Every structure is written in structure tokens, then in C-alpha cells.
Amino acid sequence: MGGTGRTDDGRGRLGSVLSGLAVAVGCVLFLGGFAWGAVVYKPYTVPTDSMAPAIGTGDRVLAQRLSGEPVRRGDVVVFSDPVWGDMPMVKRVIGVGGDTVACCDKDNRLTLNGTSVEEPYLRSGDGAGSRPFGATVPDGELFLLGDRRRTSVDSRGHLMDAGRGTVPVSKVTARVDAVAWPVGGVLERPQTFADMPGGISEPGPVRTVVTAIAAGVVLILGGAAHGPLSKLVGRRRKARA
């Protein structure tokens, strides 16, 4: 019986050490994930439905702060421009410097440099727009559209402002990676633009950040539960003895 007691004590000490280690590692992952996310991402609330169905009115999005990374076609970006009201706005990049954007072909699709563009992020039946337009994007500027083309106020409505309607790349502060609330998941980069010059942007680290935080929570809860569970098992063993 003495040998069994020593074995149980040894297992108990090992379990305590492992549970403490799990909590410590969990805290590192949890706090580190939050810190990393706070450095890389900034939350925004989208006030309109101009980006529906991907982003709805009042949705909270996580936007990756940009510090020199190139902005590519298909990116959903946060920007602020005096011509547009000098407040944070969220739109999708359709054209970059040198592109010619026009509406529309016979199937009501946008054309980009003369080629019709499939836009899977649009709501069925929304189409590219109801009024014809055309614009050549100056170097260093972006042509931005909302996904809900029928109601969005975007580059189309500003074509007469300062003779352009485009937005300087320097006005873009972040790129939307995910809808945080209500939980909508990661915004996938549209493959529509993948074969065009420059391709599409690389996904941000939002999945890694969320995984680190979730793993931290699991380890903290699992490690913290070891003590109470061990005591419960011990009491049951004594009761059976």
C-alpha cells in the first residue's frame, strides 16, 4: 500500500506541474494573440450596407493596418478622403493606376481594361450598375466601388469631383480581413483578379491570431480544471475504499 501511495503522490505532483505549465503556456498564447492582434489590426464599424452582402450595416470588421504594403484589386479597404467627406469609409478596390474601368458589357458586367469581370462578391441580380460610366485610373490612385452597386456612393458618384472620382493610395489606412461581429469569418481574396498584373494580396494573419487566442483559452481552462478534478477523483476513491 505504501508503494501505491508514493505512485499516486508522484502522479499528483506531475499532474500539478503539467497543469501549471498548461496555464502558463495558455496565458502566453492568449495575451500574445491579443497583443499581436492589437498591433496588426484595427476594428471599424461599417455604418451602411454599401458592402452587402459581405459586410452589413453596423458590422464590426477587423482591418489590417497598412504600412507600405501595396493595395491590390479586389481588396476591401478603409480610407478617408476630403472629397468623400473626410471620414473613414469602406469600399472595394476595382482599378489601380493605369486601369480603365467601364460599365457595362451586354451582361451588365464591369469591364477592366476591356475585359469583362466576374464579381462573385456581388448580390445576385445587383449587377455592375445601372448607369454607364468610364474612367482611366491615374498612377498612384484607386477606383473604389461598393459591393451593393445600386445604393453605394463610390467612385462612380465622384467622377465629376476634381475631374477624377478616384482616391490616392496614400489615403488608404487599412485592409479589411474579417467580419468580427456578428461573426462572419474571413473575407477571402477574390480570385477574379488573381491573373491580372500584380495579382491579389496575401491574406493577413487573422486566422493565426484567432487560433493562438483560442488555444490559449483551451490550455488555461484545461490546466485550471486539473486541481478540482483531481480532488474529485481522490474523494471518490476514498469513498469506494
N, C-alpha and C positions, 0 to 999 in steps of 0.2 A: 504493500500500500504506500510505503514511503516513496518508492520509485515512481509510482503513478503521480503522487503529489508533486514531485520535482519536475516531472514531464509537463504536468498541467501548468506549473508556475512558469516554466520556460516558454511554453506556448503563449501564455498570457503576456509575458514580457515582450516576446517577439511581435505579438499582435498589437500591443500598445505602441511599439516602435514603428511598425508599419503604418498604423493608423495616423500617428503623428506626422510621419513622412508624407502620407497622402494629403493630409490637411495643408502641410507646408507647400507642397508642390501645387496643390489646388489654389492656394492663395496667390502664388506667383503667377499662375496661368490666368486666374480671374482678374487680378489687379493689373497684370501686364497687358492682358487683352483690352481692358477698358482704357488704359493709358495709351496704348498703341492706336486704338480707335479714335480717341480724342485728338491725337496728333494728326492723324491722316484724314479723318472725316469731320464734316460739319453738318449738323441737322438743319433742315429747312422745312417750313410748312408751305405747301403749294396752295394758293388761295383760290384758284379757278380750276375748271375742268378742261382747260385747253390742251392738256396732255393725256386726256382719257383715250382709251381705256387703261393704258399702262399706269397712269397716275391720276387719282381722282381729287376732287375738291377737298381740301383740308388734310390730305395725306402728309405724313411726315416722312421725308426722304433723307437718306444719307448720301452726301455728296463729297467725293474725294477732292481735297484741296489740290490745286494745280500750282506747280512751281517750275514752269518752263516746259512741261510735257506738251507735245503737240496735240492740238484738238483735231479730231478726225470726223469724217462724215458718219452720221448715224449716232454720234454721241448726244446724250441729253445733258445740257449744260446749264449752269447757273451763271447769270451775268447781270450787269447793271450798266445802263447807258442813258445819258441825259435825254437823248432823242426819244427814248421809250418810257420816259417818266422817272428815270434815275432811281429805280427801286429794284430789288432782286427779282429776276424773272427766270422761268424755266422753259426752255424750248429745245427742239432737236436740230442738230446741225445737218443741213441738207447739202449745202455747197460751200466749198473753201475757195481760196484765192485762185482765180483763173477759170473757175467753172462757169458754165452758162446753164441757168435753171429756167425752165419754162413750163407752162401749163396750157394746154394738156394734149395728150395724144387722143386718138379716137376712142380709146377705152377709159378716158378720164384719168390717166396716169401722168405723173410728172415726167418730164424728160430732163436728163442731166447730160450735158454735152452731146445732145442729140439722141441719146439712148433712153428708152422708156425704163422707168424704175419701178420695181415691185416693192411695195411697202407693207410688209406683214403686220406692222405695229398699228396700222390704222383700223378703226372700227369698220366692220363690214358695211358697205354702202356709203361710207363717208367720202371716199374718193379724194382726189388731189385738191379739189376746189371747184368753185362754180364760175369764177371769173378768170379769163385768160390773163396771163402776165408773162413777163420775161425779164431776166436780169443777168448781167455778167458780173461776177463777184470780183472786186478789186483785190489785189495782193494784200495779205495781212488782215482780211476781213472774212466774215462768215454770213451765209444766208441761212436764217433760222425760221423754222415753221413749227407750229403746234401740231400734235397728232390729231386733234379734233378740228379738222380743217374748216368746217362750216361755221365755227364760232370763234376760233383763235384769232387774236390780233397779233400779227407777227410781221415778218419782213415784207409780206405782200402789201400790208396796210401802210408801210412806211416807205414805199418805193419813191414817193414824192418828197419825202423829208430829206433835205440836204442832197437831193438827187441820187439817193442810193437805197436805203432800206436795209443795208447790211450793218453788221456790228463788228467793230475791231476785235481781233483775237485778244487784245490786251484787256478787254472788258470782262472776259470770262474768268471767273474765280474758282469754279469747281465743276466736277463732272459727276452726275448722279449715278450711283452704283446700285442702290436698292431702295425699296419702299419699306420703311421700318414699322410704320403704323398707319392703318391696320396692316398687319403682316402681309406683304405682297411678294417678298422674295427679291432676288437679284434681277436687275434689268439686263437681259442678255444683249450683247452687241449684235446688231442686225447684219446678217451675212450678205445682204443686198449689196453692200459697199465693199465687201472683202476683196474683190478682184480689181477694184479701181486703184489708181495710183495713190500710194500712202496706206492703203488697206484700212483696217479698223483698229481701234485702240485695244490695248491689253486690259483684261478685267482687273479691277482693283483688288485689294486684299480682304474685302469684306467677309468672304467665306472663312478665311483663316482666322480673322479676328473673332467671329462668332463661334467658331469651333473651339478656340482657346478659352473663351469665356464659359462655354457650355461644359467643356472638360473640367475646368476649374470648379464649377458648381458641383459636378458629379463627385469629384475627388473630395471636396470639402464635406459634402453631406455623407459620403460613404465613410470617410475617416472619422467624422464626428459620431456616427452611429455605432462605431465599434464598441465603445465603452458600455453604453446602455445594453446593447445586445449581449455582450459578454456576461454582464451581471445577470441578465435574464436567464441565459443558459445555465449559469452557475446555480441560481436559485432552483431551477427545475431539476438539476442533477441532485442537489441536496434533498429536495422533496422526494425524489424517487428512492434515494438511499435510505 
